[in-house]
Amino acid sequence: MKIIVRLAEMKDLLQIVGVVREVFFHDCCFDEEFNVHEAEYLFSRAIEDKNELLAVATIIDGDIEKIVGFVFYQNKPPTNGEIYLNMIGVARAYQGLGIGLRLLIEGDNLAVKYFRDVRRCRIATIHLSTSKDNPVGQKLYLKGGYEVRGEIIGMVGAGNVEVQMIKDIDHSVQYRQGLWNDVTLQANNTD
């Protein structure tokens, strides 16, 4: 089985939406049911938007290329040096084969290269949130180089706890340190 991780193209859209429908059915419901047109719009935008990146994991069997997973990143300005990993999924028939980890690692590399080298953004971290009730996902992210940095209670609804995870990319990127202290001092000196 030959697996390739590459940037998504418009020709991949229907297969990507198929994986989304299978793996994230409830997360992608519009008007109380899965709406193919809304999902197509979301992921076609991810392919075309210069501030988003969508990568796919494909299996090559002869002349046939089948998409078995995807990973979706966002880097909406102002970014403050971070990429947000919005969603990653692998079709159920291909889970447990190491495709998710490969997709995560190679997807992260594609995202960093694209946003840093092509879009010229300073990238310090990739971050994500996942449900505390998702130990399989947490284990995948830990293997992929992410660290748990905290939890948010109620982020996605009552009773939900989201685990915040971060992957450090470049420690040399400095946040605008001291910026807010200067603003506070100026605001207090308006006598």
C-alpha positions as CSV (number, residue, x, y, z in Angstrom):
1,M,0.0,0.0,0.0
2,K,1.6,3.3,-1.2
3,I,0.5,6.3,0.8
4,I,1.1,9.9,-0.4
5,V,0.4,13.1,1.6
6,R,0.0,16.1,-0.7
7,L,-1.9,19.4,-1.0
8,A,-5.6,19.0,-1.9
9,E,-6.9,20.0,-5.3
10,M,-10.4,20.8,-6.4
11,K,-10.6,17.4,-8.1
12,D,-10.4,15.8,-4.6
13,L,-13.4,17.6,-3.2
14,L,-16.0,14.9,-3.4
15,Q,-13.7,12.3,-1.9
16,I,-12.7,14.7,1.0
17,V,-16.4,15.4,1.7
18,G,-17.0,11.6,1.7
19,V,-14.4,11.2,4.5
20,V,-15.8,14.2,6.4
21,R,-19.3,12.7,6.2
22,E,-18.1,9.4,7.5
23,V,-15.8,10.6,10.3
24,F,-17.3,14.0,11.3
25,F,-20.9,13.6,10.5
26,H,-22.2,15.3,13.6
27,D,-19.5,18.0,13.6
28,C,-20.5,19.0,10.0
29,C,-24.3,19.1,10.3
30,F,-26.0,22.1,8.8
31,D,-29.8,22.5,9.4
32,E,-29.8,19.3,11.6
33,E,-28.4,17.0,8.9
34,F,-25.2,16.6,6.9
35,N,-25.4,19.1,4.1
36,V,-23.1,18.1,1.2
37,H,-23.3,21.5,-0.4
38,E,-22.2,23.3,2.8
39,A,-19.4,20.8,3.3
40,E,-18.3,21.2,-0.3
41,Y,-18.3,25.0,0.2
42,L,-16.2,24.8,3.4
43,F,-13.5,22.5,1.9
44,S,-13.4,24.2,-1.5
45,R,-12.8,27.4,0.3
46,A,-10.0,25.7,2.2
47,I,-8.4,24.7,-1.1
48,E,-8.6,28.2,-2.6
49,D,-8.1,30.5,0.4
50,K,-4.4,31.6,0.7
51,N,-4.8,31.6,4.5
52,E,-5.9,28.0,4.7
53,L,-4.2,24.7,3.8
54,L,-5.9,21.4,3.1
55,A,-3.7,18.3,2.7
56,V,-4.9,14.8,1.8
57,A,-3.6,11.3,2.4
58,T,-4.0,9.1,-0.7
59,I,-3.5,5.5,-1.4
60,I,-2.3,4.6,-4.9
61,D,-3.5,1.2,-6.3
62,G,-2.4,0.9,-9.9
63,D,-3.8,3.9,-11.7
64,I,-6.4,4.7,-9.0
65,E,-5.7,7.3,-6.3
66,K,-8.1,7.1,-3.4
67,I,-8.3,9.8,-0.7
68,V,-8.4,8.1,2.8
69,G,-7.8,11.1,5.0
70,F,-7.3,14.9,5.2
71,V,-5.9,17.6,7.5
72,F,-7.1,21.2,7.5
73,Y,-5.1,24.2,8.8
74,Q,-5.9,27.9,9.1
75,N,-3.6,30.9,9.5
76,K,-6.0,33.9,9.4
77,P,-4.4,37.3,9.9
78,P,-3.4,38.6,12.4
79,T,-1.8,35.3,13.2
80,N,0.6,36.2,16.0
81,G,2.8,33.4,14.9
82,E,0.4,30.5,15.1
83,I,-1.3,28.0,12.8
84,Y,-4.5,26.4,13.9
85,L,-5.1,22.7,13.1
86,N,-8.8,22.8,12.5
87,M,-9.6,19.2,11.6
88,I,-7.9,15.9,10.8
89,G,-9.7,12.7,9.8
90,V,-9.0,9.2,8.3
91,A,-11.7,7.0,6.8
92,R,-12.7,4.3,9.2
93,A,-11.5,1.4,7.0
94,Y,-8.0,2.9,7.1
95,Q,-7.7,3.8,10.8
96,G,-5.1,2.1,12.9
97,L,-2.7,1.7,10.1
98,G,-0.5,4.7,10.9
99,I,-2.0,6.9,8.2
100,G,-3.2,9.5,10.8
101,L,0.2,10.0,12.3
102,R,1.9,10.3,8.8
103,L,-0.8,12.7,7.7
104,L,-0.3,14.8,10.9
105,I,3.5,14.9,10.6
106,E,3.6,15.5,6.9
107,G,0.6,17.9,7.0
108,D,2.3,20.0,9.7
109,N,5.5,20.2,7.6
110,L,3.5,21.2,4.5
111,A,1.6,23.9,6.6
112,V,4.8,25.3,8.1
113,K,6.6,25.4,4.8
114,Y,3.6,27.0,3.1
115,F,2.7,29.7,5.7
116,R,6.4,30.5,6.5
117,D,8.0,30.3,3.1
118,V,5.2,31.1,0.7
119,R,3.0,33.4,2.8
120,R,6.0,34.9,4.7
121,C,4.4,34.4,8.1
122,R,6.5,34.0,11.2
123,I,5.4,30.6,12.6
124,A,6.1,29.8,16.3
125,T,3.4,27.2,17.0
126,I,0.7,25.0,15.6
127,H,-2.2,24.6,18.0
128,L,-5.4,22.6,18.3
129,S,-8.1,21.6,20.7
130,T,-9.6,18.1,21.1
131,S,-12.2,16.7,23.4
132,K,-10.9,15.3,26.7
133,D,-13.1,12.4,25.8
134,N,-10.9,11.7,22.7
135,P,-7.9,9.7,24.1
136,V,-7.1,8.2,20.7
137,G,-6.8,11.7,19.2
138,Q,-4.7,13.0,22.1
139,K,-2.4,10.0,21.8
140,L,-2.0,10.7,18.0
141,Y,-1.2,14.4,18.7
142,L,1.4,13.5,21.4
143,K,3.1,11.1,19.0
144,G,3.1,13.9,16.4
145,G,5.0,16.3,18.7
146,Y,2.2,18.2,20.4
147,E,2.1,18.9,24.1
148,V,-0.9,19.4,26.4
149,R,-0.9,23.1,27.5
150,G,-4.3,23.3,29.2
151,E,-8.0,22.6,29.3
152,I,-11.1,24.8,28.5
153,I,-14.4,23.8,30.2
154,G,-17.5,24.4,28.1
155,M,-15.8,25.5,24.9
156,V,-18.0,23.4,22.7
157,G,-21.0,23.2,25.0
158,A,-22.1,22.4,28.5
159,G,-20.2,19.5,30.0
160,N,-17.5,19.5,27.3
161,V,-13.8,19.9,28.2
162,E,-11.4,20.7,25.4
163,V,-7.7,19.8,25.7
164,Q,-5.5,22.5,24.3
165,M,-2.4,21.2,22.6
166,I,0.6,23.0,21.0
167,K,3.5,22.0,18.8
168,D,6.4,24.3,19.0
169,I,7.9,25.2,15.6
170,D,10.3,28.1,16.1
171,H,11.4,29.4,19.6
172,S,13.1,32.4,18.1
173,V,9.7,34.0,17.2
174,Q,9.0,36.6,19.9
175,Y,5.6,37.9,20.7
176,R,5.2,41.7,20.9
177,Q,6.4,41.8,24.4
178,G,5.9,45.0,26.4
179,L,3.3,46.3,23.9
180,W,0.4,46.2,26.3
181,N,2.4,47.6,29.2
182,D,3.3,50.6,27.1
183,V,-0.4,51.1,26.1
184,T,-1.5,50.9,29.7
185,L,1.1,53.4,30.8
186,Q,0.1,55.8,28.1
187,A,-3.6,55.4,29.0
188,N,-2.9,56.1,32.7
189,N,-0.8,59.3,31.8
190,T,-3.7,61.2,30.2
191,D,-3.9,63.8,33.0
